[in-house]
Amino acid sequence: MAEGSQCATSEPRHTIESLGRRKELPAMGNPGSTLSAYRDMQSQARSILEAAKHGPLQSLTDRELDIREQPVTIYPRPATVRAWVRFGREAVRVDAKVMRSTPLAAGIEFRAGDQTFRCWVWGNAVSMPS
């Protein structure tokens, strides 16, 4: 190739500026995957709101949390997790953020539509997304 010529690629490239540095981004991937993620999020919101009709969001009690005896960690950058929560007798799995934790429990927050829900769940009801 002659000096100064550029190699053409089959994928268009995009760049962003971050802290004064340019970063090259790959071409847009499968737009269907973005749409699929959006549909999954909408489906989960519908499931949460439907479960909420079965009763109030359940949370661990102060006695179960034993806050006076157990240390509480508050996370400035909450991690995204999957967690089982219960509305009345109806259980549903949600994408949530861990806002705080004790050695045995996690204080989580999740959204459905324009509603934000917060509760404490046992640590084994929480897992990292795959």
Disulfide bonds with the S-S distance in Angstrom:
none
